[in-house]
Amino acid sequence: MADLMKTVDGKADGPPAAQAQKPAPRQRSVRVVVLALMIAMLLAMLDNLIVGTAMPTIVGDLGGLEHLSWVVTAYTLATAASTPIWGKLGDMYGRKGIFLTAIVIFLIGSVLSGMAQDMGQLIGFRAIQGLGAGGLMVGVMAIIGDLVPPRERGKYQGMMAGVMAIAMIGGPLVGGTITDHLGWRWSFYINLPLGAVALIMITAVLNLPRRERTKRSVDYLGAGLLTVGITAIVLVTTWGGSEYDWNSAVIMELIAIGVAALAGFLFVETKAAEPIIPLHIFRNLNFTLMSVVGFMAGFVMFGAVLFLPLFQQSVQGASATNSGLLLLPMLLAMMIVSLVAGRVTTSTGKYKIFPIVGSILMVTGLFLLAQMDTGTTRFTSGLYMAVLGAGMGFLMQITMLVAQNSVEMKDMGVASSSTTLFRTLGSSFGVAIMGALFTGRVQDEMESRGGGAATAHSAQLDAASLAKLPVPVREAYEYAVSSGTHLAFLVGASVGLVAVVASLFVKEVPLRGTGPEAAKSAPAVAEI
């Protein structure tokens, strides 16, 4: 533990006897750093949820309804594209300075977004915000990977899961309250006090060992090709089936550009002196398997968060606010299970069972949710959500833990960014594929029941619009939404089976403990 605190405070605490007499201050120092990191993590997770609630008001003020989707897309694109670059920069030039830079960029983007005078400005400033957000999540995970050995990292998993739950529950509530009482611009300005606290705490407390700066230059060609490839993928999943037909020329061109860019990226990475994503990390079996599991977890998680509130509002009659609160069974189960799994991992050093059980529970929960219909009660759907949440609780932090334990310390940043990127891409594919299936099923059911004209322009009606529909049409719509969610969750359960299979092949490699030798050692993991 002394070595761990030397990493945090920049100096040892004295002779062993003195250290043994004063464990509390050292533990508090780690917790202060982790608390500051969790605040930064909350910034990145809250933003889209708060802004999403404020979007109707923003459009009413700035106009530009036709560009509405780009407010979210610009942020998502910038976040996804910059994630691996932030991770590599941290590995090359030092974690602390790069992380503080990401926070500052995020806050600048927040201020500019709040000052936007038209939709074009807002979209551009949101891209700046997303650029900073890409460094926030990666920075948090990589710094924790530097500070806390994998064997002890489980203690903090509950905090990470708790931040996620707070963001998902509190985001829409905070966004609605701010918009109603302070105006939509404060949905961006609210980031400033949180960001300032994170900046001050991290600057004052976090002292990482000085990293010898590499004399090699950044792999700009690889970074550019990866950015183009990720951008094309995200645009395909965002636009496909909504803005453009899946077989349209635009989508086909984006697919071709994405494939060509990623193929070029892989070639460049084999030649680069400092590759953005060193391909050798994928020779590690555990790292590759955790990337697959993380992708599937992102696919399922964000699909569920999208369709569960829709089902609750359209079929079970919940308000927009209540539908967010009705996700509590899933989020609380996720938080509690993540905390328990982390504690068990810390005390025993064992973790292989968690991805297996988590994947099985995830698939089971999705299959149960696929059985919901117009007669399903909120209590029953809550139980189904708790099963899914328990599965996600076993997976969300364990995937990062195993991935970081599978690489050398010098690759901690790229390991964290790659795992985060796969989860982000999984969420994009999940929302796109499940969304396309849901929309198609709703429209087909409405057509077959004679209510297609009433919902011709959208597969999602708000509560006010739904209440105005004739009773037969409303009942047809409720059935159609129920049928659409059934199909979406059934497909999610089928896709989730890939995570079950991948988890079975994870090797139980001892987690690195404390001490300089453990920190420097490369993981003794079987390679592919």
C-alpha positions as CSV (number, residue, x, y, z in Angstrom):
1,M,0.0,0.0,0.0
2,A,3.0,2.3,0.6
3,D,3.9,2.1,-3.0
4,L,0.4,2.9,-4.0
5,M,0.4,6.1,-1.9
6,K,3.8,7.0,-3.2
7,T,2.1,7.0,-6.6
8,V,-0.6,9.3,-5.4
9,D,1.3,11.7,-3.2
10,G,4.6,11.7,-4.9
11,K,6.6,10.6,-1.8
12,A,6.8,7.8,0.6
13,D,5.2,8.1,4.0
14,G,8.3,7.2,6.0
15,P,9.7,3.9,7.5
16,P,7.5,0.8,7.6
17,A,6.7,1.2,11.2
18,A,5.4,4.8,10.7
19,Q,3.4,3.7,7.7
20,A,1.7,1.0,9.7
21,Q,0.6,3.5,12.3
22,K,-1.0,5.9,9.8
23,P,-3.1,3.9,7.3
24,A,-6.2,6.2,7.4
25,P,-4.6,9.3,5.7
26,R,-3.2,7.2,2.9
27,Q,-6.6,5.6,2.3
28,R,-8.3,9.0,2.3
29,S,-5.8,10.3,-0.3
30,V,-6.7,7.5,-2.7
31,R,-10.4,8.1,-2.1
32,V,-10.1,11.9,-2.7
33,V,-8.4,11.2,-6.0
34,V,-11.1,8.7,-7.0
35,L,-13.8,11.1,-5.9
36,A,-12.4,13.7,-8.2
37,L,-12.2,11.2,-11.0
38,M,-15.9,10.2,-10.4
39,I,-16.9,13.8,-10.7
40,A,-15.2,14.1,-14.1
41,M,-16.8,10.8,-15.1
42,L,-20.2,12.2,-14.1
43,L,-19.6,15.2,-16.3
44,A,-19.3,13.1,-19.4
45,M,-22.2,10.8,-18.6
46,L,-24.7,13.5,-17.5
47,D,-24.3,15.8,-20.4
48,N,-26.3,14.0,-23.2
49,L,-29.0,13.0,-20.8
50,I,-29.5,16.6,-19.5
51,V,-29.3,18.1,-23.0
52,G,-31.7,15.6,-24.4
53,T,-34.4,16.8,-22.0
54,A,-33.8,20.4,-23.0
55,M,-33.8,19.8,-26.8
56,P,-37.5,20.8,-27.4
57,T,-36.9,24.1,-25.7
58,I,-33.6,24.6,-27.6
59,V,-35.3,24.0,-30.9
60,G,-38.1,26.4,-30.0
61,D,-35.5,29.2,-29.2
62,L,-32.9,28.6,-31.9
63,G,-35.0,27.0,-34.7
64,G,-33.3,24.6,-37.1
65,L,-35.5,21.6,-36.4
66,E,-34.1,19.8,-39.5
67,H,-30.7,19.8,-37.8
68,L,-31.8,18.6,-34.5
69,S,-30.2,15.1,-34.6
70,W,-26.8,16.7,-35.3
71,V,-26.8,18.2,-31.8
72,V,-26.4,14.7,-30.4
73,T,-24.6,13.2,-33.4
74,A,-21.8,15.8,-33.4
75,Y,-21.1,15.1,-29.7
76,T,-21.2,11.3,-30.1
77,L,-19.0,11.4,-33.2
78,A,-16.3,13.6,-31.6
79,T,-16.3,11.5,-28.4
80,A,-16.0,8.2,-30.3
81,A,-13.4,9.4,-32.7
82,S,-11.2,11.0,-30.1
83,T,-11.3,8.2,-27.5
84,P,-8.4,6.1,-28.7
85,I,-6.3,9.2,-29.4
86,W,-6.7,10.5,-25.9
87,G,-5.6,7.1,-24.5
88,K,-2.5,7.0,-26.6
89,L,-1.5,10.6,-25.7
90,G,-1.8,9.7,-22.1
91,D,0.5,6.8,-22.5
92,M,3.1,8.9,-24.5
93,Y,3.1,12.2,-22.6
94,G,1.7,11.6,-19.1
95,R,-1.8,10.9,-17.8
96,K,-2.4,13.9,-15.6
97,G,-1.7,16.8,-18.0
98,I,-3.7,15.1,-20.8
99,F,-6.6,14.5,-18.5
100,L,-6.7,18.1,-17.3
101,T,-6.6,19.2,-20.9
102,A,-9.6,17.1,-21.7
103,I,-11.6,18.6,-18.8
104,V,-10.7,22.2,-19.9
105,I,-11.7,21.4,-23.5
106,F,-15.0,20.0,-22.3
107,L,-15.7,23.0,-20.2
108,I,-14.8,25.4,-23.0
109,G,-17.3,23.5,-25.3
110,S,-19.9,23.7,-22.5
111,V,-19.6,27.5,-22.2
112,L,-19.6,28.0,-26.0
113,S,-22.7,25.7,-26.3
114,G,-24.5,27.7,-23.7
115,M,-23.7,30.9,-25.6
116,A,-24.8,29.5,-29.1
117,Q,-27.0,31.9,-31.1
118,D,-28.1,29.4,-33.8
119,M,-28.3,25.7,-34.4
120,G,-25.1,25.7,-36.5
121,Q,-23.1,27.2,-33.7
122,L,-24.5,24.8,-31.2
123,I,-23.6,21.8,-33.4
124,G,-20.0,23.0,-33.8
125,F,-19.6,23.7,-30.1
126,R,-21.1,20.4,-29.1
127,A,-18.4,18.8,-31.2
128,I,-15.8,20.6,-29.1
129,Q,-17.6,19.4,-26.0
130,G,-17.5,15.8,-27.3
131,L,-13.8,16.1,-28.1
132,G,-13.2,16.8,-24.4
133,A,-15.7,14.1,-23.3
134,G,-13.7,11.5,-25.2
135,G,-10.7,12.2,-22.9
136,L,-12.8,12.2,-19.7
137,M,-13.9,8.6,-19.6
138,V,-10.6,7.2,-20.9
139,G,-8.6,9.4,-18.4
140,V,-10.7,8.2,-15.5
141,M,-10.2,4.5,-16.3
142,A,-6.5,4.8,-17.1
143,I,-5.6,6.9,-14.0
144,I,-7.5,4.4,-11.8
145,G,-5.6,1.7,-13.6
146,D,-2.3,3.5,-12.7
147,L,-3.2,4.2,-9.1
148,V,-5.1,1.1,-8.0
149,P,-3.8,-2.4,-8.7
150,P,-6.3,-4.7,-10.3
151,R,-6.5,-6.8,-7.1
152,E,-7.7,-3.8,-5.1
153,R,-9.7,-2.1,-7.9
154,G,-12.9,-3.9,-7.0
155,K,-13.4,-1.7,-4.0
156,Y,-14.2,1.2,-6.3
157,Q,-16.4,-0.6,-8.7
158,G,-19.5,0.3,-6.7
159,M,-18.6,4.0,-7.0
160,M,-18.4,3.7,-10.8
161,A,-21.7,1.9,-11.1
162,G,-23.2,4.4,-8.7
163,V,-22.1,7.3,-11.0
164,M,-23.7,5.6,-14.0
165,A,-27.0,5.0,-12.1
166,I,-27.0,8.7,-10.8
167,A,-26.5,9.9,-14.4
168,M,-29.2,7.8,-15.9
169,I,-31.8,8.6,-13.2
170,G,-30.8,12.1,-12.4
171,G,-29.9,13.3,-15.9
172,P,-33.5,13.7,-17.3
173,L,-34.8,15.0,-13.9
174,V,-32.0,17.6,-13.6
175,G,-32.3,18.6,-17.2
176,G,-36.1,19.2,-16.9
177,T,-35.7,21.2,-13.7
178,I,-32.9,23.4,-15.1
179,T,-34.7,24.0,-18.4
180,D,-38.0,24.9,-16.6
181,H,-36.5,27.2,-14.0
182,L,-33.2,28.6,-15.3
183,G,-33.4,28.2,-19.1
184,W,-31.9,25.7,-21.5
185,R,-28.5,27.5,-21.6
186,W,-27.9,26.4,-18.0
187,S,-28.1,22.8,-19.1
188,F,-24.6,23.5,-20.4
189,Y,-23.4,26.0,-17.8
190,I,-24.2,23.4,-15.0
191,N,-21.0,21.6,-16.1
192,L,-18.8,24.5,-14.9
193,P,-19.0,24.1,-11.1
194,L,-18.6,20.4,-11.3
195,G,-15.7,20.7,-13.7
196,A,-14.0,23.4,-11.6
197,V,-14.2,21.1,-8.5
198,A,-12.7,18.2,-10.5
199,L,-9.9,20.4,-11.9
200,I,-9.0,21.8,-8.4
201,M,-9.0,18.4,-6.7
202,I,-7.1,16.6,-9.4
203,T,-4.5,19.4,-9.7
204,A,-4.0,19.5,-5.9
205,V,-4.0,15.8,-5.0
206,L,-3.1,13.7,-8.0
207,N,0.7,13.3,-8.4
208,L,1.6,10.5,-10.8
209,P,5.1,9.3,-11.3
210,R,6.9,11.4,-14.0
211,R,6.7,9.6,-17.3
212,E,9.7,9.7,-19.6
213,R,8.4,11.5,-22.7
214,T,8.8,9.5,-25.9
215,K,10.8,11.1,-28.6
216,R,8.7,9.5,-31.3
217,S,5.9,11.5,-32.9
218,V,2.2,10.9,-32.8
219,D,0.9,8.5,-35.4
220,Y,-1.1,11.2,-37.2
221,L,-1.8,9.1,-40.3
222,G,-3.2,6.3,-38.2
223,A,-5.2,8.8,-36.1
224,G,-6.7,10.3,-39.2
225,L,-7.7,7.0,-40.7
226,L,-9.2,5.7,-37.5
227,T,-11.2,9.0,-37.1
228,V,-12.6,8.6,-40.6
229,G,-13.4,4.9,-40.0
230,I,-15.2,5.5,-36.7
231,T,-17.0,8.5,-38.1
232,A,-18.3,6.5,-41.0
233,I,-19.4,3.7,-38.7
234,V,-21.3,6.0,-36.3
235,L,-23.0,7.8,-39.2
236,V,-24.1,4.6,-40.7
237,T,-25.6,3.4,-37.5
238,T,-27.1,6.9,-36.8
239,W,-28.5,7.6,-40.3
240,G,-29.3,4.1,-41.5
241,G,-33.1,3.4,-41.5
242,S,-33.9,7.0,-40.3
243,E,-32.3,9.7,-42.4
244,Y,-31.6,7.3,-45.3
245,D,-32.7,3.9,-46.3
246,W,-30.2,1.1,-45.5
247,N,-29.6,0.4,-49.2
248,S,-29.3,4.1,-50.2
249,A,-26.2,5.4,-52.0
250,V,-25.2,7.5,-49.0
251,I,-25.2,4.6,-46.6
252,M,-23.4,2.3,-49.1
253,E,-20.7,5.0,-49.6
254,L,-20.2,5.5,-45.9
255,I,-19.8,1.7,-45.4
256,A,-17.2,1.7,-48.2
257,I,-15.4,4.7,-46.8
258,G,-15.4,3.1,-43.3
259,V,-14.1,-0.3,-44.5
260,A,-11.4,1.3,-46.6
261,A,-10.3,3.7,-43.8
262,L,-10.2,0.9,-41.2
263,A,-8.3,-1.4,-43.5
264,G,-5.8,1.4,-44.1
265,F,-5.6,2.0,-40.4
266,L,-4.7,-1.6,-39.7
267,F,-1.9,-1.5,-42.3
268,V,-0.5,1.7,-41.0
269,E,-0.5,0.5,-37.4
270,T,1.8,-2.4,-38.3
271,K,4.4,0.1,-39.6
272,A,4.0,3.0,-37.1
273,A,6.6,3.6,-34.4
274,E,4.0,4.7,-31.9
275,P,0.7,3.2,-33.2
276,I,-2.5,4.8,-31.8
277,I,-3.8,1.3,-31.0
278,P,-0.9,-1.2,-30.8
279,L,-2.2,-4.3,-32.4
280,H,-0.1,-6.5,-30.2
281,I,-2.5,-6.0,-27.3
282,F,-5.1,-8.1,-29.3
283,R,-2.8,-11.1,-29.3
284,N,-3.7,-11.3,-25.6
285,L,-6.7,-13.7,-25.4
286,N,-8.3,-12.1,-22.3
287,F,-8.1,-8.6,-23.8
288,T,-9.7,-9.6,-27.0
289,L,-12.4,-11.5,-25.3
290,M,-13.2,-8.6,-23.0
291,S,-13.4,-6.3,-26.0
292,V,-16.0,-8.6,-27.5
293,V,-18.0,-8.8,-24.2
294,G,-17.7,-5.0,-23.8
295,F,-19.1,-4.5,-27.3
296,M,-22.1,-6.8,-26.5
297,A,-22.7,-5.2,-23.2
298,G,-22.8,-1.7,-24.9
299,F,-25.1,-3.2,-27.6
300,V,-27.6,-4.4,-24.9
301,M,-27.3,-1.7,-22.3
302,F,-28.1,1.3,-24.5
303,G,-30.8,-0.6,-26.4
304,A,-32.5,-1.4,-23.2
305,V,-32.3,2.2,-21.9
306,L,-33.8,3.4,-25.1
307,F,-36.8,1.0,-25.4
308,L,-37.8,0.4,-21.8
309,P,-38.9,4.0,-21.1
310,L,-40.7,3.9,-24.5
311,F,-42.6,0.7,-23.5
312,Q,-43.4,2.2,-20.1
313,Q,-44.8,5.4,-21.6
314,S,-46.7,4.0,-24.5
315,V,-48.0,0.7,-23.1
316,Q,-48.0,1.1,-19.3
317,G,-49.0,4.7,-19.3
318,A,-46.1,6.1,-17.3
319,S,-45.1,9.8,-17.7
320,A,-41.8,10.8,-19.1
321,T,-40.5,11.5,-15.6
322,N,-41.8,8.3,-14.0
323,S,-40.5,6.2,-16.9
324,G,-37.0,7.3,-15.9
325,L,-37.6,6.5,-12.2
326,L,-39.1,3.1,-13.3
327,L,-35.6,2.1,-14.5
328,L,-34.5,2.0,-10.8
329,P,-34.8,-1.8,-10.5
330,M,-32.3,-2.3,-13.3
331,L,-29.9,0.5,-12.1
332,L,-30.0,-0.4,-8.5
333,A,-29.4,-4.1,-9.2
334,M,-26.5,-3.1,-11.5
335,M,-25.0,-0.9,-8.8
336,I,-25.4,-3.4,-5.9
337,V,-24.1,-6.4,-7.9
338,S,-21.2,-4.4,-9.2
339,L,-20.2,-3.5,-5.7
340,V,-20.5,-7.1,-4.4
341,A,-18.6,-8.5,-7.4
342,G,-15.8,-5.9,-6.8
343,R,-15.5,-6.8,-3.1
344,V,-15.4,-10.5,-3.9
345,T,-12.7,-9.9,-6.6
346,T,-10.6,-7.8,-4.2
347,S,-10.8,-10.4,-1.4
348,T,-10.3,-13.6,-3.5
349,G,-8.6,-12.4,-6.6
350,K,-11.0,-14.5,-8.6
351,Y,-13.1,-13.1,-11.4
352,K,-13.7,-15.6,-14.3
353,I,-17.1,-16.6,-12.9
354,F,-18.4,-13.0,-13.1
355,P,-18.3,-12.5,-16.9
356,I,-20.0,-15.9,-17.3
357,V,-22.8,-15.3,-14.8
358,G,-23.2,-11.7,-16.0
359,S,-23.6,-12.7,-19.6
360,I,-26.1,-15.5,-18.7
361,L,-28.1,-13.1,-16.6
362,M,-28.0,-10.4,-19.3
363,V,-29.4,-12.9,-21.9
364,T,-32.0,-14.1,-19.4
365,G,-33.1,-10.6,-18.6
366,L,-33.5,-9.7,-22.2
367,F,-35.5,-12.9,-22.9
368,L,-37.8,-12.1,-20.0
369,L,-38.2,-8.5,-21.2
370,A,-39.1,-9.9,-24.7
371,Q,-42.1,-11.6,-23.1
372,M,-43.7,-8.3,-22.0
373,D,-47.1,-7.4,-23.6
374,T,-49.9,-5.0,-23.1
375,G,-51.0,-6.9,-19.9
376,T,-47.5,-6.9,-18.2
377,T,-47.6,-5.0,-14.8
378,R,-45.0,-2.6,-13.7
379,F,-44.0,-4.9,-10.9
380,T,-43.3,-7.8,-13.3
381,S,-41.4,-5.6,-15.7
382,G,-39.4,-4.3,-12.7
383,L,-38.4,-7.9,-11.8
384,Y,-37.3,-8.5,-15.4
385,M,-35.3,-5.3,-15.4
386,A,-33.6,-6.3,-12.1
387,V,-32.3,-9.5,-13.8
388,L,-30.9,-7.6,-16.7
389,G,-29.4,-5.0,-14.3
390,A,-27.7,-7.8,-12.3
391,G,-26.1,-9.1,-15.4
392,M,-24.9,-5.7,-16.4
393,G,-23.5,-5.2,-12.9
394,F,-21.3,-8.3,-13.3
395,L,-20.0,-7.1,-16.7
396,M,-19.7,-3.3,-16.8
397,Q,-16.5,-2.9,-14.6
398,I,-15.1,-6.5,-14.8
399,T,-14.5,-6.1,-18.5
400,M,-12.4,-3.0,-17.9
401,L,-10.6,-4.7,-15.0
402,V,-9.6,-7.8,-16.9
403,A,-8.7,-5.8,-20.0
404,Q,-6.3,-3.5,-18.0
405,N,-4.8,-6.5,-16.2
406,S,-4.1,-8.1,-19.5
407,V,-1.6,-5.4,-20.8
408,E,1.6,-3.9,-19.6
409,M,1.4,-0.6,-17.6
410,K,2.8,1.3,-20.6
411,D,-0.3,0.3,-22.6
412,M,-2.8,1.2,-19.9
413,G,-4.2,4.2,-21.8
414,V,-4.7,2.4,-25.1
415,A,-6.2,-0.6,-23.3
416,S,-8.7,1.7,-21.5
417,S,-9.5,3.6,-24.6
418,S,-9.9,0.5,-26.8
419,T,-12.3,-1.1,-24.3
420,T,-14.3,2.1,-24.0
421,L,-14.4,2.5,-27.8
422,F,-15.7,-1.1,-28.3
423,R,-18.4,-0.4,-25.8
424,T,-19.3,2.9,-27.5
425,L,-19.4,1.2,-30.9
426,G,-21.5,-1.6,-29.4
427,S,-24.0,1.0,-28.2
428,S,-24.2,2.6,-31.6
429,F,-24.9,-0.7,-33.3
430,G,-27.4,-1.7,-30.6
431,V,-29.4,1.4,-30.9
432,A,-29.3,1.3,-34.7
433,I,-30.2,-2.4,-35.2
434,M,-32.7,-2.7,-32.4
435,G,-34.2,0.7,-33.4
436,A,-34.6,-0.3,-37.0
437,L,-36.3,-3.6,-36.1
438,F,-38.5,-1.9,-33.6
439,T,-39.6,0.8,-36.0
440,G,-40.3,-1.6,-38.8
441,R,-42.4,-3.9,-36.6
442,V,-44.4,-1.0,-35.2
443,Q,-45.2,0.3,-38.7
444,D,-46.1,-3.2,-40.0
445,E,-48.4,-3.8,-37.0
446,M,-50.1,-0.5,-37.4
447,E,-50.7,-1.0,-41.1
448,S,-52.1,-4.4,-40.5
449,R,-54.5,-3.1,-37.9
450,G,-55.6,-0.1,-39.9
451,G,-53.9,2.6,-37.8
452,G,-50.9,3.3,-40.1
453,A,-52.1,6.7,-41.2
454,A,-52.2,8.0,-37.6
455,T,-48.6,7.1,-37.0
456,A,-47.2,7.4,-40.5
457,H,-44.4,9.8,-39.5
458,S,-43.1,8.3,-36.4
459,A,-42.9,5.0,-34.5
460,Q,-42.8,6.9,-31.2
461,L,-45.6,9.2,-30.1
462,D,-45.5,11.4,-27.0
463,A,-48.1,11.1,-24.2
464,A,-50.1,14.1,-25.5
465,S,-50.3,12.8,-29.0
466,L,-51.2,9.3,-27.8
467,A,-54.0,10.6,-25.7
468,K,-55.6,12.3,-28.7
469,L,-55.8,9.1,-30.8
470,P,-59.1,7.3,-31.1
471,V,-59.4,4.3,-28.7
472,P,-59.1,1.6,-31.4
473,V,-56.0,3.3,-32.9
474,R,-54.5,3.8,-29.4
475,E,-55.0,0.2,-28.6
476,A,-53.5,-0.8,-31.9
477,Y,-50.5,1.4,-31.2
478,E,-50.0,-0.1,-27.7
479,Y,-50.0,-3.6,-29.2
480,A,-47.6,-2.5,-32.0
481,V,-45.1,-1.0,-29.5
482,S,-45.4,-4.1,-27.4
483,S,-44.7,-6.2,-30.5
484,G,-41.7,-4.0,-31.5
485,T,-40.1,-4.2,-28.1
486,H,-40.6,-8.0,-28.1
487,L,-38.6,-8.3,-31.3
488,A,-35.9,-5.8,-30.3
489,F,-35.3,-7.5,-27.0
490,L,-35.4,-11.0,-28.5
491,V,-32.7,-9.9,-31.0
492,G,-30.7,-8.4,-28.2
493,A,-30.9,-11.7,-26.3
494,S,-29.7,-13.6,-29.3
495,V,-26.8,-11.2,-29.8
496,G,-25.9,-11.5,-26.1
497,L,-25.2,-15.2,-26.5
498,V,-21.9,-14.2,-28.2
499,A,-20.9,-12.6,-24.8
500,V,-21.7,-15.9,-23.0
501,V,-19.5,-17.9,-25.4
502,A,-16.7,-15.4,-25.2
503,S,-16.8,-15.4,-21.4
504,L,-16.3,-19.1,-21.3
505,F,-12.9,-18.8,-22.8
506,V,-11.6,-16.2,-20.3
507,K,-8.5,-17.4,-18.5
508,E,-8.2,-16.9,-14.7
509,V,-4.9,-14.9,-14.7
510,P,-3.8,-13.7,-11.2
511,L,-4.6,-10.0,-10.8
512,R,-1.6,-7.7,-10.2
513,G,-1.2,-6.6,-6.6
514,T,0.6,-3.7,-5.0
515,G,4.2,-3.0,-5.1
516,P,6.7,-1.8,-7.7
517,E,7.5,-5.2,-9.1
518,A,3.8,-5.9,-9.7
519,A,3.3,-2.5,-11.3
520,K,6.1,-3.1,-13.7
521,S,5.4,-6.7,-14.6
522,A,3.8,-7.7,-17.8
523,P,0.8,-9.9,-17.4
524,A,1.5,-13.6,-17.7
525,V,-1.3,-14.3,-20.1
526,A,-1.6,-16.8,-22.8
527,E,-1.5,-15.2,-26.2
528,I,-3.6,-16.0,-29.3
